[in-house]
């Protein structure tokens, strides 16, 4: 009786189930090869996410910063909170959970896109095709706070948003559900929230204009349209912003300034996002013919776009996807207006969340080809051959898309890194375990930036400085760099003690990074450094040397120097870590 619903399933539902089972089996096989997260330990996103979960597991509030003691979490925390619960309840390892729970996102994404496809195409076969294409386009999700947004909340938001605008009569429940899922997306990934709010608002406005100004509408009808859009728009966006404010409002109340412009320092320079460059992003999936899979998807993507243009006046589905397609470059290029008018912008690199709908164009292209064959071929035999050929092409596209994406994934530098545990990586994990076991909850470690990131990621312990482009927007990293230089290289014992107390520092971690790497801060701290005789010089460089096309700034560079005898007198060696018989890192306790 409980399985009676299976009798109501069509062959497409069974095919979807089989696809999910095979797909998850492949993923589990791949994930089983990982010995640790496929990401750089000194600054990778997955290790940042590990730090978020570790922070909660270690007993800190979910809204607290994973790296800095006493600060609020700058990153939306809903995903980290949800992921930490099964780790705490069932004793899963954090990394094991992050890797294997990714299968849940595969299942959720495939099902949501199938439901979305049924709503769009009114055809289960097309819905199945869309689900498979979309799943292989993303291929391997890895559990992260933002994955809840991109794999679950945003697709669900667009499902109900699509139904709100394309069904004959707008339903407030669709506006409510779209608003809820948009708000939840904001609680898991801020970039997605900004992108989807902007993109959906443009689509919403375009539909309003079309309905309000369409021919032959009477004044009474215009008033009704205005009322309908105002009410549903208010429901959707007020609900979304109320939910998002649960995360954002405390930050706005506590912090009045953004000190650490993470996306500006560590991403492509906004000046490089020209209209031509954005058009390349938009049309590359449609006009690229490098290889069979890309060529085939490009051909059918172009056909799908043309099909929607031809039907623009005839149905609301075509309007929805044309408005969506137009809105993407407008949102990405917002800085061309917002910078001269408001002197503000949101990094365009983080405004591409709605590109997940691209496979819809490919499916429409196949539908266009099928309709064309039906119209122009008169003989049943010819039609059957055309249909079989299209079906075979669709199958080949799915198979070869998987092969191509899997090959790219398998050959990734960081995937290869995650499959092994070399001696140097093993040593870092041993250090993380040592910190976790030997430091108290609120102890704070002074170290170099990248090393601080590693310590928090692998142990959950707080640090003075972490990698700038993964640190909080609201923590003054430039000040912390200058203060660290004064502590390490200065000879004023009273000032050093004052700064040790300011940051509640209990331990000092010395490694090759600290001894050989320069520090970067801003020119306003030059006089402060000079006061304590800290060597420094001016230079025009990037904050993040790992991003070759990031913006250049006028900086003050603090070269590595001898650690002062003043600071050394305050240290007590506690642990030495060896690599190939030589000291690789030393942990000191701060005396008294």
Protein Blocks (a to p, Z undefined) as FASTA:
>chain_A
ZZmmmmmpcfklmmmmmmmmmmmmmmmmmmmmpgbdcddfklpfklmmmmmmmmmmnopa
fkbcfkbghiacfbdfklmmmmmmmmmmnopafklmmmmmmmmmmmmmmmmmmmmmmmmn
opaklmmmmmmmmmmmnopacddfklmmmmmmmmmmmmmmmmmmmmmbdcfklmmmmmmm
mmmmmmmomklmmmmmmmmmmmmmmmmmmmmmpghiafklmmmmmmmmmmmmmmmmmmmm
mmmmmmmmmmmmmpcbdfblfklmmmccfklmcfklmmmmmmmmmmccgdjklmmmmmmm
mmmmmmmmmmmmmpmklmmmmmmmmmmmmmmmmmmmmmmmnopacdfklmmmmmmmmmmm
mmmmmmmmmmmmmmmpmblklmmmmmmmmmmmmmmmmmmmmmmmmmmmmmpmklmmmmpc
cfklmmmmmmmmmmmmmpcfklccdddfklmmmmmmmnopacfbdcfklccfkbcfklmm
mmmmmmmmmcbfklmmmmmmmnopabdcddfklmmpccdddfklmmmmmmnopacddddd
dfblmlmkbccddddddddddddfklmmmpccfbdcdeehiafbdcdddeZZ
